[in-house]
């Protein structure tokens, strides 16, 4: 009685080759997808323009007040319009207060474009910035720090071009952390003056 004949040897080799090829292809696709889902590197600071002028902390606060915060003469918030050459949004307002070239960098450039450096919350001084540079243009925010509103340092007075209102002087309570959504930044063009003490 003869044994059943199996598939030709060549057919078995082709079948094995197809199986290995499919496995390798699937593995490569999985690796590519996995790499694409990994978080990208942090944005690298870009050099700021060289025509930026030095400014003192008292000058920053004085300039912020020229948009008449929390008054009937405040500048309405508008991302598509300018006021005095600066965009009438949060980053445009902060750029004006810092004396940066008009119309001003946007919030991501203020944070990562060579205009500021990140600092610990405990070292915040008048004229420093608090920036949420994450998300879309409609969710990002920039505020100019004035002083702490309580001894626990969980609330703070700021000047801000606020959506739906305009130039405001208000208390914010966003948690501040080096790895959080709202982070403190120090403008690099601040010229520290004797007698300009930390905010109480």
N, CA, C and O of each residue as an XYZ file, in Angstrom:
800
protein
N       0.855     -1.174      0.000
C       0.000      0.000      0.000
C       0.901      1.237      0.000
O       1.759      1.386      0.869
N       0.705      2.095     -0.952
C       1.590      3.256     -1.104
C       1.136      4.379     -0.179
O      -0.047      4.525      0.128
N       2.140      5.182      0.261
C       1.837      6.326      1.136
C       1.200      7.455      0.329
O       1.509      7.627     -0.849
N       0.289      8.241      0.976
C      -0.293      9.379      0.270
C       0.825     10.343     -0.108
O       1.728     10.604      0.688
N       0.762     10.835     -1.246
C       1.796     11.765     -1.703
C       1.507     13.152     -1.149
O       0.371     13.619     -1.235
N       2.533     13.841     -0.568
C       2.382     15.195     -0.033
C       2.605     16.216     -1.120
O       2.899     15.858     -2.260
N       2.469     17.495     -0.777
C       2.685     18.553     -1.764
C       4.131     18.546     -2.239
O       5.028     18.167     -1.484
N       4.356     18.938     -3.413
C       5.724     18.951     -3.916
C       6.612     19.803     -3.011
O       6.157     20.764     -2.390
N       7.899     19.422     -2.952
C       8.847     20.143     -2.080
C       8.889     21.625     -2.423
O       8.969     22.457     -1.519
N       8.837     21.977     -3.706
C       8.881     23.373     -4.112
C       7.687     24.156     -3.564
O       7.819     25.314     -3.168
N       6.519     23.505     -3.548
C       5.316     24.162     -3.019
C       5.449     24.457     -1.549
O       5.004     25.503     -1.077
N       6.069     23.527     -0.804
C       6.255     23.776      0.620
C       7.181     24.964      0.858
O       6.936     25.766      1.759
N       8.234     25.083      0.065
C       9.164     26.198      0.227
C       8.492     27.536     -0.079
O       8.719     28.523      0.621
N       7.667     27.565     -1.123
C       6.962     28.803     -1.472
C       6.015     29.202     -0.352
O       5.935     30.372      0.023
N       5.291     28.202      0.183
C       4.352     28.471      1.280
C       5.084     29.044      2.495
O       4.610     29.997      3.112
N       6.245     28.463      2.842
C       7.019     28.937      3.988
C       7.526     30.357      3.741
O       7.519     31.196      4.641
N       7.962     30.611      2.519
C       8.469     31.944      2.196
C       7.394     33.004      2.322
O       7.646     34.104      2.814
N       6.178     32.663      1.869
C       5.071     33.619      1.983
C       4.759     33.906      3.438
O       4.525     35.057      3.809
N       4.752     32.866      4.272
C       4.456     33.039      5.702
C       5.471     33.948      6.373
O       5.093     34.860      7.108
N       6.775     33.709      6.128
C       7.824     34.533      6.732
C       7.735     35.960      6.231
O       7.894     36.906      7.003
N       7.482     36.118      4.938
C       7.388     37.465      4.364
C       6.257     38.260      4.977
O       6.422     39.439      5.290
N       5.098     37.621      5.154
C       3.963     38.303      5.776
C       4.279     38.706      7.209
O       3.909     39.795      7.648
N       4.963     37.830      7.940
C       5.304     38.129      9.334
C       6.237     39.326      9.422
O       6.061     40.205     10.266
N       7.237     39.351      8.537
C       8.182     40.463      8.551
C       7.497     41.774      8.177
O       7.771     42.816      8.772
N       6.606     41.720      7.190
C       5.894     42.921      6.770
C       5.022     43.464      7.891
O       5.009     44.668      8.149
N       4.293     42.571      8.559
C       3.434     42.985      9.667
C       4.258     43.601     10.792
O       3.854     44.595     11.395
N       5.422     43.003     11.069
C       6.281     43.544     12.115
C       6.785     44.932     11.773
O       6.833     45.815     12.629
N       7.163     45.122     10.505
C       7.645     46.437     10.082
C       6.558     47.488     10.184
O       6.810     48.617     10.605
N       5.324     47.106      9.788
C       4.211     48.044      9.881
C       3.931     48.401     11.329
O       3.701     49.567     11.651
N       3.950     47.405     12.204
C       3.715     47.667     13.630
C       4.770     48.584     14.215
O       4.454     49.469     15.010
N       6.050     48.377     13.820
C       7.121     49.233     14.314
C       6.938     50.665     13.841
O       7.132     51.609     14.607
N       6.560     50.826     12.562
C       6.363     52.170     12.015
C       5.227     52.885     12.721
O       5.339     54.068     13.043
N       4.121     52.166     12.967
C       2.995     52.774     13.670
C       3.386     53.157     15.083
O       3.040     54.238     15.559
N       4.109     52.269     15.754
C       4.539     52.555     17.119
C       5.435     53.775     17.192
O       5.291     54.605     18.090
N       6.362     53.885     16.248
C       7.245     55.050     16.229
C       6.473     56.339     15.988
O       6.795     57.383     16.556
N       5.442     56.258     15.133
C       4.668     57.470     14.833
C       3.843     57.921     16.016
O       3.502     59.100     16.106
N       3.507     57.012     16.939
C       2.687     57.372     18.095
C       3.515     57.859     19.269
O       2.957     58.357     20.247
N       4.831     57.729     19.199
C       5.675     58.206     20.292
C       5.631     59.722     20.364
O       5.584     60.384     19.327
N       5.646     60.294     21.584
C       5.653     61.756     21.669
C       6.910     62.323     21.046
O       8.000     61.778     21.225
N       6.765     63.407     20.322
C       7.904     64.016     19.659
C       8.781     64.764     20.651
O       8.392     64.948     21.804
N       9.960     65.197     20.214
C      10.851     65.940     21.102
C      10.275     67.304     21.435
O       9.462     67.848     20.687
N      10.704     67.850     22.566
C      10.251     69.190     22.960
C      10.711     70.207     21.928
O      11.788     70.058     21.352
N       9.912     71.237     21.688
C      10.317     72.255     20.709
C      11.662     72.873     21.081
O      11.905     73.182     22.248
N      12.524     73.049     20.100
C      13.808     73.678     20.348
C      13.676     75.197     20.254
O      13.049     75.716     19.330
N      14.271     75.905     21.218
C      14.191     77.374     21.148
C      14.788     77.886     19.844
O      15.833     77.414     19.397
N      14.117     78.848     19.248
C      14.626     79.495     18.044
C      15.175     80.859     18.426
O      14.636     81.502     19.327
N      16.224     81.315     17.771
C      16.776     82.623     18.135
C      15.774     83.734     17.889
O      15.144     83.793     16.833
N      15.630     84.613     18.867
C      14.712     85.748     18.744
C      15.353     86.823     17.865
O      16.571     86.827     17.682
N      14.546     87.730     17.323
C      15.111     88.822     16.523
C      16.145     89.618     17.309
O      16.068     89.717     18.533
N      17.103     90.178     16.597
C      18.182     90.891     17.270
C      17.839     92.338     17.585
O      18.630     93.030     18.225
N      16.660     92.817     17.143
C      16.304     94.214     17.378
C      15.442     94.402     18.622
O      14.777     95.429     18.753
N      15.437     93.435     19.535
C      14.662     93.542     20.768
C      15.391     94.457     21.750
O      16.606     94.357     21.920
N      14.640     95.347     22.393
C      15.211     96.321     23.311
C      15.067     95.856     24.760
O      14.147     95.110     25.097
N      15.990     96.310     25.609
C      15.885     96.048     27.026
C      14.686     96.802     27.603
O      14.315     97.869     27.114
N      14.087     96.228     28.654
C      12.939     96.860     29.307
C      12.957     96.482     30.781
O      13.383     95.383     31.136
N      12.496     97.387     31.644
C      12.460     97.095     33.073
C      11.093     96.523     33.447
O      10.138     96.604     32.674
N      11.019     95.961     34.615
C       9.755     95.377     35.073
C       8.689     96.459     35.259
O       7.528     96.259     34.901
N       9.080     97.586     35.809
C       8.099     98.655     35.999
C       7.593     99.179     34.649
O       6.431     99.571     34.538
N       8.441     99.188     33.640
C       8.003     99.608     32.316
C       7.010     98.619     31.711
O       6.063     99.026     31.038
N       7.220     97.322     31.947
C       6.286     96.303     31.433
C       4.896     96.519     32.017
O       3.904     96.515     31.288
N       4.824     96.707     33.330
C       3.525     96.907     33.974
C       2.891     98.219     33.504
O       1.684     98.281     33.270
N       3.702     99.254     33.368
C       3.162    100.531     32.900
C       2.624    100.409     31.478
O       1.570    100.966     31.172
N       3.321     99.697     30.613
C       2.845     99.503     29.245
C       1.565     98.666     29.237
O       0.661     98.937     28.447
N       1.476     97.654     30.102
C       0.270     96.827     30.162
C      -0.950     97.669     30.515
O      -2.052     97.395     30.041
N      -0.760     98.686     31.338
C      -1.881     99.527     31.772
C      -2.354    100.492     30.682
O      -3.438    101.066     30.795
N      -1.551    100.676     29.628
C      -1.956    101.617     28.572
C      -3.126    101.097     27.745
O      -3.740    101.860     27.000
N      -3.446     99.801     27.867
C      -4.631     99.264     27.175
C      -5.857     99.320     28.088
O      -6.866     98.670     27.814
N      -5.771    100.089     29.163
C      -6.894    100.374     30.063
C      -7.606     99.100     30.555
O      -8.803     98.928     30.327
N      -6.871     98.222     31.222
C      -7.492     96.968     31.672
C      -8.642     97.196     32.644
O      -8.605     98.101     33.478
N      -9.662     96.355     32.517
C     -10.819     96.329     33.410
C     -11.501     97.689     33.483
O     -11.887     98.147     34.558
N     -11.644     98.325     32.330
C     -12.328     99.615     32.276
C     -13.138     99.695     30.994
O     -13.044     98.822     30.132
N     -13.935    100.751     30.875
C     -14.730    100.927     29.674
C     -13.902    101.246     28.439
O     -14.403    101.169     27.317
N     -12.625    101.608     28.640
C     -11.741    101.912     27.511
C     -10.830    100.745     27.145
O      -9.900    100.900     26.354
N     -11.099     99.586     27.721
C     -10.252     98.421     27.431
C     -10.283     98.090     25.935
O     -11.215     98.455     25.219
N      -9.238     97.389     25.486
C      -9.148     96.985     24.083
C      -9.903     95.668     23.912
O      -9.578     94.698     24.596
N     -10.893     95.599     23.030
C     -11.621     94.340     22.823
C     -10.691     93.237     22.312
O      -9.771     93.487     21.533
N     -10.953     92.032     22.765
C     -10.145     90.889     22.308
C     -10.524     90.546     20.873
O     -11.703     90.404     20.547
N      -9.510     90.415     20.019
C      -9.769     90.048     18.628
C      -8.473     89.537     18.006
O      -7.521     90.297     17.830
N      -8.441     88.251     17.676
C      -7.243     87.652     17.092
C      -6.966     88.169     15.689
O      -5.836     88.083     15.208
N      -7.991     88.707     15.024
C      -7.847     89.128     13.628
C      -7.574     90.623     13.482
O      -7.391     91.104     12.363
N      -7.544     91.372     14.594
C      -7.344     92.814     14.502
C      -6.126     93.249     15.316
O      -5.659     92.532     16.201
N      -5.636     94.416     15.000
C      -4.492     94.987     15.698
C      -4.904     96.223     16.494
O      -5.906     96.873     16.194
N      -4.111     96.525     17.506
C      -4.280     97.767     18.260
C      -2.885     98.349     18.465
O      -2.041     97.738     19.121
N      -2.650     99.522     17.908
C      -1.319    100.112     18.005
C      -0.259     99.287     17.310
O       0.916     99.340     17.674
N      -0.670     98.523     16.309
C       0.273     97.683     15.565
C       0.388     96.268     16.087
O       0.938     95.408     15.399
N      -0.118     95.996     17.295
C      -0.030     94.659     17.910
C      -1.360     93.930     17.786
O      -2.424     94.549     17.814
N      -1.292     92.601     17.649
C      -2.521     91.819     17.633
C      -3.285     92.027     18.939
O      -2.695     92.097     20.017
N      -4.598     92.122     18.821
C      -5.431     92.368     19.997
C      -5.821     91.057     20.674
O      -6.963     90.880     21.097
N      -4.856     90.140     20.772
C      -5.084     88.888     21.511
C      -4.071     88.800     22.648
O      -3.320     89.746     22.889
N      -4.050     87.670     23.344
C      -3.204     87.557     24.529
C      -1.727     87.707     24.264
O      -1.038     88.434     24.980
N      -1.224     87.027     23.237
C       0.207     87.104     22.948
C       0.582     88.462     22.369
O       1.681     88.957     22.619
N      -0.329     89.076     21.588
C      -0.058     90.414     21.078
C       0.025     91.436     22.199
O       0.878     92.323     22.179
N      -0.867     91.308     23.178
C      -0.867     92.207     24.338
C       0.426     92.054     25.140
O       1.052     93.048     25.508
N       0.823     90.816     25.408
C       2.066     90.580     26.150
C       3.267     91.097     25.368
O       4.192     91.658     25.957
N       3.266     90.917     24.052
C       4.370     91.416     23.222
C       4.465     92.930     23.293
O       5.561     93.487     23.353
N       3.302     93.602     23.286
C       3.288     95.057     23.411
C       3.886     95.474     24.747
O       4.715     96.382     24.803
N       3.467     94.809     25.827
C       3.966     95.166     27.155
C       5.472     94.959     27.264
O       6.155     95.710     27.959
N       5.989     93.943     26.581
C       7.423     93.654     26.625
C       8.228     94.502     25.646
O       9.458     94.459     25.650
N       7.533     95.276     24.804
C       8.237     96.091     23.825
C       8.840     95.296     22.696
O       9.819     95.730     22.089
N       8.269     94.121     22.393
C       8.770     93.304     21.287
C       8.290     93.885     19.958
O       7.328     94.652     19.932
N       8.948     93.529     18.858
C       8.520     94.052     17.556
C       7.081     93.655     17.240
O       6.683     92.510     17.452
N       6.298     94.622     16.726
C       4.900     94.377     16.345
C       4.864     93.541     15.063
O       5.776     93.633     14.242
N       3.822     92.729     14.887
C       2.601     92.579     15.702
C       2.778     91.645     16.889
O       1.817     91.385     17.613
N       3.991     91.132     17.103
C       4.278     90.274     18.237
C       4.260     88.805     17.902
O       3.459     88.373     17.074
N       5.136     88.014     18.535
C       5.117     86.564     18.347
C       3.867     85.956     18.962
O       3.241     86.559     19.834
N       3.503     84.760     18.507
C       2.347     84.093     19.106
C       2.764     83.408     20.405
O       3.926     83.480     20.803
N       1.820     82.748     21.061
C       2.088     82.184     22.386
C       3.153     81.094     22.363
O       3.957     80.997     23.290
N       3.168     80.274     21.312
C       4.189     79.219     21.257
C       5.572     79.806     21.060
O       6.541     79.310     21.634
N       5.682     80.860     20.253
C       6.980     81.497     20.079
C       7.415     82.242     21.336
O       8.603     82.274     21.654
N       6.463     82.843     22.057
C       6.823     83.493     23.315
C       7.423     82.482     24.293
O       8.344     82.802     25.044
N       6.886     81.250     24.273
C       7.369     80.226     25.202
C       8.644     79.561     24.714
O       9.562     79.332     25.502
N       8.714     79.246     23.418
C       9.802     78.390     22.909
C      10.616     79.032     21.802
O      11.485     78.375     21.230
N      10.366     80.286     21.483
C      11.029     80.900     20.349
C      12.227     81.762     20.686
O      12.666     82.548     19.846
N      12.770     81.643     21.884
C      13.950     82.412     22.237
C      13.671     83.748     22.880
O      14.594     84.537     23.080
N      12.405     84.027     23.214
C      12.043     85.286     23.867
C      12.045     85.166     25.389
O      12.193     86.171     26.085
N      11.883     83.953     25.915
C      11.758     83.733     27.350
C      12.492     82.461     27.747
O      12.963     81.700     26.902
N      12.575     82.255     29.048
C      13.051     80.969     29.571
C      12.112     80.547     30.697
O      11.585     81.393     31.420
N      11.907     79.257     30.844
C      11.005     78.772     31.878
C      11.664     78.906     33.249
O      12.869     78.696     33.390
N      10.865     79.256     34.258
C      11.375     79.465     35.614
C      10.485     78.735     36.615
O       9.349     78.393     36.286
N      10.979     78.489     37.832
C      10.125     77.913     38.874
C       9.060     78.919     39.301
O       9.332     80.119     39.319
N       7.853     78.463     39.645
C       6.795     79.388     40.081
C       7.199     80.262     41.257
O       6.765     81.410     41.353
N       8.025     79.734     42.152
C       8.397     80.489     43.359
C       9.235     81.720     43.040
O       9.383     82.596     43.891
N       9.785     81.805     41.833
C      10.645     82.943     41.483
C       9.937     83.995     40.634
O      10.580     84.925     40.149
N       8.619     83.864     40.446
C       7.873     84.818     39.629
C       7.997     86.239     40.174
O       7.914     86.473     41.380
N       8.199     87.183     39.247
C       8.291     88.599     39.581
C       7.376     89.390     38.643
O       6.984     88.881     37.593
N       7.034     90.620     39.008
C       6.190     91.435     38.124
C       6.810     91.553     36.729
O       8.001     91.834     36.592
N       5.994     91.338     35.704
C       6.471     91.400     34.328
C       6.819     90.063     33.730
O       6.992     89.959     32.516
N       6.929     89.023     34.559
C       7.115     87.674     34.020
C       5.813     87.223     33.361
O       4.769     87.850     33.540
N       5.881     86.147     32.607
C       4.707     85.665     31.886
C       4.259     84.312     32.403
O       5.066     83.511     32.874
N       2.961     84.071     32.307
C       2.386     82.748     32.542
C       1.734     82.345     31.230
O       0.829     83.019     30.738
N       2.208     81.230     30.667
C       1.797     80.853     29.311
C       1.263     79.426     29.293
O       1.868     78.507     29.845
N       0.124     79.268     28.647
C      -0.360     77.951     28.232
C      -0.137     77.899     26.724
O      -0.919     78.460     25.956
N       0.925     77.228     26.304
C       1.288     77.178     24.887
C       0.835     75.883     24.227
O       1.287     75.554     23.130
N      -0.055     75.149     24.887
C      -0.479     73.842     24.410
C      -1.838     73.954     23.721
O      -2.714     74.694     24.169
N      -1.997     73.222     22.641
C      -3.288     73.181     21.975
C      -3.373     74.125     20.795
O      -2.359     74.568     20.255
N      -4.615     74.429     20.400
C      -4.854     75.285     19.252
C      -4.828     76.762     19.655
O      -4.818     77.098     20.839
N      -4.817     77.633     18.643
C      -4.770     79.068     18.914
C      -5.945     79.522     19.763
O      -5.823     80.480     20.526
N      -7.094     78.840     19.639
C      -8.273     79.229     20.385
C      -8.266     78.805     21.837
O      -9.158     79.193     22.591
N      -7.269     78.006     22.260
C      -7.211     77.548     23.650
C      -5.957     78.025     24.380
O      -5.918     78.001     25.610
N      -4.937     78.454     23.648
C      -3.706     78.911     24.292
C      -3.933     80.253     24.984
O      -4.822     81.016     24.605
N      -3.113     80.534     26.012
C      -3.285     81.771     26.778
C      -1.928     82.334     27.200
O      -0.956     81.603     27.388
N      -1.900     83.643     27.339
C      -0.725     84.347     27.862
C      -1.207     85.383     28.863
O      -2.167     86.104     28.593
N      -0.558     85.464     30.007
C      -0.891     86.477     31.013
C       0.398     87.086     31.545
O       1.438     86.429     31.588
N       0.317     88.341     31.947
C       1.454     89.058     32.513
C       1.313     89.039     34.034
O       0.359     89.593     34.580
N       2.249     88.409     34.703
C       2.196     88.295     36.159
C       2.448     89.658     36.797
O       3.355     90.388     36.398
N       1.603     89.998     37.824
C       1.819     91.227     38.593
C       2.270     90.917     40.018
O       3.305     91.410     40.467
N       1.488     90.096     40.732
C       1.820     89.787     42.128
C       0.973     88.617     42.589
O      -0.034     88.272     41.972
N       1.406     88.011     43.694
C       0.629     86.934     44.284
C      -0.601     87.504     44.972
O      -0.549     88.591     45.549
N      -1.704     86.774     44.912
C      -2.950     87.220     45.530
C      -3.171     86.606     46.904
O      -4.086     87.018     47.618
N      -2.360     85.637     47.288
C      -2.467     85.040     48.621
C      -1.098     84.535     49.056
O      -0.184     84.391     48.244
N      -0.974     84.268     50.352
C       0.311     83.832     50.902
C       0.651     82.399     50.512
O       1.816     82.003     50.552
N      -0.361     81.622     50.136
C      -0.115     80.235     49.715
C       0.408     80.151     48.288
O       0.815     79.080     47.840
N       0.402     81.266     47.575
C       0.862     81.318     46.180
C       0.078     80.354     45.291
O       0.635     79.680     44.425
N      -1.233     80.312     45.532
C      -2.113     79.506     44.678
C      -3.003     80.393     43.807
O      -3.731     79.892     42.950
N      -2.946     81.710     44.025
C      -3.712     82.665     43.227
C      -2.815     83.865     42.960
O      -1.955     84.198     43.776
N      -3.016     84.513     41.819
C      -2.103     85.581     41.440
C      -2.811     86.593     40.541
O      -3.663     86.244     39.723
N      -2.431     87.860     40.721
C      -2.948     88.943     39.895
C      -2.181     88.993     38.586
O      -0.955     88.884     38.567
N      -2.918     89.161     37.487
C      -2.295     89.244     36.167
C      -2.983     90.326     35.336
O      -4.100     90.749     35.631
N      -2.292     90.753     34.304
C      -2.889     91.524     33.217
C      -3.030     90.570     32.040
O      -2.099     89.844     31.692
N      -4.217     90.589     31.433
C      -4.466     89.612     30.376
C      -5.457     90.171     29.364
O      -6.395     90.885     29.720
N      -5.237     89.837     28.108
C      -6.207     90.112     27.056
C      -7.139     88.906     27.018
O      -6.809     87.877     26.430
N      -8.293     89.038     27.641
C      -9.158     87.892     27.910
C     -10.223     87.729     26.834
O     -10.864     88.697     26.424
N     -10.402     86.490     26.381
C     -11.409     86.192     25.360
C     -12.799     86.581     25.842
O     -13.160     86.354     26.997
N     -13.574     87.173     24.934
C     -14.929     87.555     25.264
C     -15.043     88.821     26.098
O     -16.151     89.242     26.430
N     -13.912     89.437     26.443
C     -13.956     90.637     27.285
C     -12.993     91.710     26.777
O     -13.410     92.814     26.428
N     -11.726     91.381     26.740
C     -10.710     92.349     26.361
C      -9.668     92.481     27.452
O      -9.470     91.552     28.235
N      -8.998     93.621     27.514
C      -7.904     93.812     28.466
C      -8.443     93.793     29.894
O      -9.362     94.538     30.235
N      -7.860     92.936     30.715
C      -8.386     92.742     32.067
C      -7.256     92.707     33.083
O      -6.110     92.398     32.756
N      -7.603     93.029     34.318
C      -6.724     92.888     35.483
C      -7.481     92.007     36.456
O      -8.463     92.445     37.056
N      -7.037     90.775     36.619
C      -7.834     89.794     37.347
C      -6.954     88.804     38.077
O      -5.738     88.767     37.890
N      -7.593     87.999     38.915
C      -6.902     86.950     39.658
C      -7.112     85.619     38.945
O      -8.241     85.252     38.620
N      -6.026     84.907     38.705
C      -6.075     83.556     38.137
C      -5.656     82.547     39.197
O      -4.918     82.867     40.129
N      -6.143     81.321     39.032
C      -5.822     80.254     39.981
C      -5.357     78.984     39.278
O      -5.425     77.899     39.856
N      -4.887     79.102     38.045
C      -4.386     77.921     37.344
C      -3.162     77.380     38.077
O      -2.257     78.149     38.400
N      -3.111     76.079     38.346
C      -1.906     75.509     38.962
C      -0.688     75.732     38.062
O      -0.761     75.569     36.844
N       0.422     76.105     38.680
C       1.652     76.358     37.944
C       2.653     75.254     38.244
O       2.923     74.949     39.406
N       3.198     74.658     37.199
C       4.178     73.583     37.368
C       5.061     73.523     36.139
O       4.660     73.913     35.042
N       6.291     73.020     36.345
C       7.250     72.936     35.241
C       6.758     72.033     34.129
O       7.099     72.237     32.964
N       5.952     71.025     34.482
C       5.452     70.090     33.479
C       3.939     70.201     33.311
O       3.308     69.298     32.763
N       3.348     71.314     33.784
C       1.907     71.484     33.703
C       1.477     72.214     32.446
O       2.286     72.495     31.561
N       0.192     72.516     32.383
C      -0.351     73.234     31.237
C       0.031     74.709     31.293
O       0.396     75.297     30.275
N      -0.053     75.309     32.485
C       0.309     76.712     32.674
C       1.690     76.761     33.327
O       1.909     76.196     34.399
N       2.621     77.456     32.649
C       4.000     77.479     33.110
C       4.521     78.912     33.182
O       4.158     79.751     32.359
N       5.381     79.191     34.180
C       5.946     80.540     34.307
C       7.178     80.701     33.404
O       7.984     79.782     33.256
N       7.299     81.883     32.810
C       8.422     82.194     31.933
C       8.962     83.579     32.254
O       8.212     84.477     32.635
N      10.275     83.743     32.096
C      10.911     85.043     32.296
C      11.364     85.600     30.956
O      12.163     84.962     30.270
N      10.875     86.778     30.564
C      11.339     87.393     29.320
C      12.842     87.659     29.365
O      13.364     88.124     30.378
N      13.528     87.364     28.271
C      14.980     87.504     28.238
C      15.427     88.951     28.056
O      16.607     89.255     28.233
N      14.505     89.848     27.706
C      14.908     91.245     27.512
C      14.639     92.121     28.730
O      14.700     93.347     28.641
N      14.338     91.491     29.876
C      14.142     92.282     31.097
C      15.498     92.742     31.626
O      16.428     91.950     31.778
N      15.583     94.030     31.898
C      16.781     94.614     32.501
C      16.469     94.867     33.976
O      15.753     95.808     34.320
N      17.013     94.021     34.832
C      16.705     94.112     36.254
C      17.257     95.408     36.840
O      18.392     95.796     36.566
N      16.435     96.068     37.649
C      16.807     97.328     38.261
C      16.874     97.191     39.783
O      16.063     96.477     40.371
N      17.833     97.867     40.429
C      17.857     97.863     41.894
C      16.549     98.440     42.438
O      16.027     99.434     41.933
N      16.049     97.801     43.459
C      14.837     98.293     44.096
C      13.570     97.641     43.561
O      12.509     97.793     44.166
N      13.647     96.919     42.445
C      12.460     96.200     41.955
C      12.417     94.848     42.657
O      13.067     93.888     42.244
N      11.643     94.806     43.717
C      11.629     93.664     44.610
C      10.581     92.636     44.182
O       9.676     92.952     43.410
N      10.708     91.402     44.685
C       9.703     90.381     44.378
C       8.309     90.814     44.809
O       8.143     91.542     45.787
N       7.312     90.355     44.063
C       5.934     90.664     44.446
C       5.596     89.995     45.756
O       6.026     88.864     45.982
N       4.832     90.650     46.647
C       4.493     90.066     47.950
C       3.553     88.885     47.801
O       3.165     88.274     48.797
